[in-house]
């Protein structure tokens, strides 16, 4: 599985992780706050939450925004409940919403 990361072209486009519909997705915005968090915590997540980390990656590769947000909310809760055992700062767990994805119904960020 491969994901292409790219820097946002503007502050406006930095608000979006990627297109909401998987079929239109060409890359992931590397400097979106959620993606920054994900990349900074990738090693810890992979070591301590391997299944959950894999699910997040698969969602970004194969799923639409609604499914990504739904899956991440489940995973976020699992990490939150296990955080004491795995020394994870739960305050750092970002929120993720449909507004983090570009739908094309808004002004084009590019």
Buried (B, 14 or more C-beta within 10 A) or exposed (E): EEEEEEEBEEEEBBBBBBBBBBEEBEEBBBEBBBBEBBEEBEEBBEEBBEEBBEBBBEBBEEBBBEEBBEBBEEBBEBBEEBBEEEEBEEEEBBEBEEEBBBEEEEEEBE
